[in-house]
Amino acid sequence: MDIFSVGGAVRDELLGLPVKDRDYVVVGSTPEAMVALGYRPVGKDFPVFLHPQTHEEYALARTERKTGKGYKGFQVHASPDVTLEQDLARRDLTINAIAKDSAGKLIDPYHGMADIQAKQLRHVSAAFSEDPVRILRAARFAARFTEFSVADETMQLMRQMVADGEVDALVPERVWQELAKGLMESRPSRMFDVLRSCGALQRILPELDRLFGVPQTAKYHPEVDTGIHIMLVIDYAASQGFSLPVRFAALTHDLGKGTTPADMLPRHIGHEERSVSLLKEVVQRLRVPNDCKELAQVVAKFHGKVHQVNEMRPDTVLRFLLETDAIRQPQRFRDFLSACEADARGRTSFEQQELPHFQYLLEVLKIVMQVDAGVIAAAQENPANIKDAVFDARVAAIKQQLEPLKL
């Protein structure tokens, strides 16, 4: 049998990037032969094995035949007579269809090296259109390799796939998986640009798609277009290395602006409540994990209020912390402020805006958490008074320690 390194490891080496994981294709072998050599079978849909020492993945060379809509509608054929070129032909992009043999020789039947030089994301063959996940992957690679562009013929093929309804067959888990990976790339806005260009965004995330072209007040949003604002926000979140929950919250915090009545524009009164309502539909449809869902809901509801802190009395600031559950979940509140930071600085000419009220909120939270609620509760003869007594003690602590320093 012959073993070749394939896919991302070969691509990243050629790009001068660090290699995280290596995948291998085995040509001329059988499952029985692999097991006899000590490899452990792990593949459910096709023959994949773990190396007995390194635990890296080795897959038997295979071909695929489309049998139905969606990414699961395939019949896989793996046998010793499948060639390396046939295996590489089923891959998505040419830059991912380069192999390297044990001697270090590169095998590049689909000109992936030329596309690396040209900084092009190009499909290997017409078989690209058989798997709608490849649209999401191409968009995600655009977010990772920020100097690469999607080849015209590939973009046209992706548009045809959307028109043919292939995207509608995607299962929520795969959509979320790819969106989450794309949000964690260096410039996530490029993923959504590609999805918009081919029409896929309107199918998988219409609540986001409809934000493009919706105007905002130029005084506060010089970029005006709400969709452009969201792209600036998520790119800022990426530039700061914020977590996935923060980036997802940044992506979805303004969904309600897409349903603002035309006669109200460019103002968006009450958009927070509408954003929360639309967000509930999104997280349910895409089966978004709880940590992302819960933070996004808090950010959607309260991101406007955070900028009013300077006008709040101590008791109002405390109520805000209680509303956002900051005392019980202080780390989530810090993540909330990170998303609000991205929102504030994800605006043209506001990129370096000072945000002293954010630090003030964190100082208030620190003082409030130092108040011993247990001691106060124990001192109350009537249990019904505990809640008010704790609240009053927290307000008093804010007044004593922080109110004189309020900006």
Buried (B, 14 or more C-beta within 10 A) or exposed (E): BEBBBBBBBBBBBBEEEEEEEBBBBBBBBBBEBBEEBEBEEEBEEEBBBBBEEEEBBBBBBBBBEEEEBBBEBBEBBBEEEBEBBBBBBBBBBBBBBBBBEEEEEBBBBBBBBEBBEEEBBBBBBEBBBBBBBBBBBBBBBBBBBEEBBBBEEBBEBBBEBBEEEBBEBBEEEBBBBBBBBBBBBEBBBBBBBBBBBBBBBBBBBEBBBBBBEBBBEEEEBEBBBBBBBBBBBBBBBBBEEBBBBBBBBBBBBBBBBBBBEEEEEBEBEEBBEBBBEBBBEBBEBBEBBEBBBBBBBBBBBBBBBBBEBEEBEBBEBBBBBBEBBBBEBBEBBBBBBBBBBBBBBBBEEBEEEEBEBBEBBBBBBEBBBEBEBEEBBEEBEEEEBBEEBBBBBBBEBBEEBBBEEBE
